[in-house]
Amino acid sequence: MSFWIVNTLNGLSLAMVLFVLSAGLTLVFGLMQIINMAHGSFYLLGGYIALSVIQASGSFIAGLVTACVAVMLLGAGIQRLMLQRLHKQELPQSLLTLGLLFIIADVAFWLWGGNAQLVPKPAMLEGAMTILGVGYPVYRVAIIGMGLFVAVLLWLLLERTRVGALVRAGMDDEEMVRAMGINIPLIFTGMFAFGAGLAALGGVLGGPLLGMFPGADFEVALLAFVVVTVGGLGSVRGAFLGSLLVGLVDNFGAAWFPQFSLFTVIVPMVIVLAIRPTGLAGRA
């Protein structure tokens, strides 16, 4: 019984990290039609920046805030100075963000080295708690709670605010929103920065579990693209559902068939797309 409880909770904690990471990716695609190949780089930078700030200050909150703000500013600069010039040019955008991925990876290797490093956990979330008679790390439970909080926050933002209405309108009919006099370039920049900040938040939350190391950006980017493909491009609800599926399948697949860990993640994606090409919550 403990096997099922522990692995289910492990899968849920991984799923929440993937959701925070993937939500930004699917929002950016839904609004701007940009497949951001450098999204995993924002995750990597978020984790590394948080690591440095925590080591210097001893404060997890300071590391989290600094990482998210710094990566959001970087994302805003990339969108404003580079991607805005390539609006609706899918291939140049993909090549540009792919190039940024390699550049950021090299800069991170130069600054933080090639050894794997764990982001320190908050002191108040150290230790374990008992769930259904099984001891389980408090930090992983906190990540599950944080992921659910972010999901509710995103739902309220998109469904209950004027900014959310503009974002949804921009997804459905960009030309009409422009005709209404709305500053679409500003919304694009803000949303890209917000997506980058979510990726950085994923890096800070996932850093104590998965660690920061060269190549982590590629690994999490692959999982994020699987999530948004399974869930449906442009759908936050789909990103949540896809994260749950991928997180649980990846964790149980690694426990049962460690030699086929990547295979166990890709197969559900193929099955879902064969049955529903637009994803679990995607629109035709």
C-alpha positions, -999 to 999 in steps of 0.1 A, spaced: 0 0 0 28 24 9 42 19 -27 10 33 -42 7 62 -17 43 73 -21 45 70 -59 11 87 -63 22 116 -42 56 117 -60 37 118 -93 14 146 -81 44 167 -69 61 163 -102 29 171 -120 25 204 -101 61 214 -111 53 205 -147 20 224 -146 37 256 -133 63 253 -161 38 243 -188 11 269 -180 34 297 -192 43 278 -223 7 271 -233 -4 307 -226 24 321 -248 15 298 -276 -23 304 -272 -19 342 -274 11 347 -297 14 313 -315 51 311 -304 65 277 -298 92 289 -274 121 265 -275 139 284 -248 112 279 -222 133 253 -204 161 279 -202 138 301 -181 133 272 -158 171 266 -155 179 303 -149 152 305 -123 166 276 -104 202 288 -106 194 324 -97 174 312 -67 203 290 -57 228 319 -57 205 342 -38 196 316 -12 233 308 -6 240 345 -2 211 356 19 198 324 35 163 333 25 142 310 2 116 337 -4 143 362 -15 156 336 -39 122 329 -53 112 365 -58 146 375 -73 146 346 -97 110 352 -109 115 390 -113 149 386 -131 136 360 -155 104 380 -162 126 410 -171 147 388 -194 116 374 -210 101 409 -216 134 420 -232 135 390 -255 100 395 -266 103 432 -270 136 433 -288 136 401 -307 104 382 -310 82 412 -316 101 417 -349 91 382 -360 54 383 -353 36 353 -368 68 341 -385 69 306 -369 101 292 -384 123 323 -375 108 324 -341 116 287 -335 151 291 -347 157 322 -326 144 307 -294 164 275 -301 195 296 -305 187 314 -272 184 280 -255 220 270 -265 233 305 -255 216 305 -221 228 269 -215 264 279 -222 262 310 -200 247 290 -171 275 264 -175 301 292 -174 285 309 -143 274 279 -122 296 250 -135 288 215 -146 281 198 -112 245 190 -103 233 212 -74 201 211 -53 183 244 -45 180 245 -6 146 239 8 129 264 31 138 256 67 101 255 77 94 228 51 121 204 62 112 171 76 83 146 70 47 142 79 24 112 81 -1 106 53 -23 75 55 2 60 78 32 67 55 59 92 62 63 117 34 84 149 29 66 181 39 82 200 10 66 177 -16 32 182 0 38 220 -1 46 218 -39 13 200 -45 -5 228 -26 15 255 -44 6 239 -78 -31 239 -69 -29 275 -57 -13 286 -90 -40 267 -110 -68 285 -91 -49 318 -95 -46 314 -132 -82 304 -136 -93 336 -117 -69 357 -137 -81 344 -170 -118 341 -162 -125 369 -137 -104 399 -147 -103 424 -175 -67 414 -183 -78 378 -187 -107 388 -209 -83 407 -232 -59 377 -233 -88 353 -242 -100 378 -268 -65 381 -282 -64 343 -285 -97 341 -304 -95 372 -326 -64 394 -324 -75 417 -353 -108 426 -335 -89 434 -303 -65 456 -322 -95 474 -339 -108 482 -304 -77 502 -297 -61 477 -272 -23 478 -270 -17 443 -282 21 446 -283 21 455 -246 -2 425 -238 21 403 -258 52 415 -239 34 412 -205 22 377 -212 56 365 -225 72 379 -193 45 362 -172 51 329 -189 88 332 -183 81 340 -147 60 309 -143 89 288 -158 113 304 -133 89 296 -105 89 260 -117 127 260 -116 127 273 -80 100 248 -68 115 219 -87 152 227 -79 151 210 -44 136 179 -60 152 176 -95 183 196 -90 200 221 -114 225 208 -139 236 213 -175 209 197 -196 180 202 -171 166 228 -195 163 201 -223 148 175 -200 121 197 -185 114 214 -219 107 179 -234 83 171 -206 66 205 -209 60 201 -246 46 166 -240 23 182 -214 10 210 -236 6 186 -266 -14 161 -245 -34 188 -228 -41 209 -259 -21 239 -271 -33 271 -257 -54 256 -229 -44 261 -192 -70 235 -182 -54 211 -207 -20 219 -192 -33 210 -158 -48 177 -170 -17 169 -191 6 176 -162 -14 151 -140 -12 125 -167 25 130 -175 36 133 -138 19 101 -127 28 81 -158 64 93 -156 67 84 -119 51 50 -121 69 42 -153 102 50 -137 93 28 -108 81 -2 -128 102 1 -160 132 24 -153 149 13 -186 119 26 -206 113 59 -187 111 81 -218 90 55 -236 64 54 -209 60 92 -212 57 93 -250 33 65 -254 4 82 -236 9 113 -258 7 91 -289 -25 74 -276 -42 107 -266 -33 124 -300 -45 93 -319 -79 95 -301 -81 133 -298 -57 152 -321 -64 185 -304 -54 172 -270 -75 166 -239 -88 202 -237 -77 217 -270 -100 234 -294 -104 224 -330 
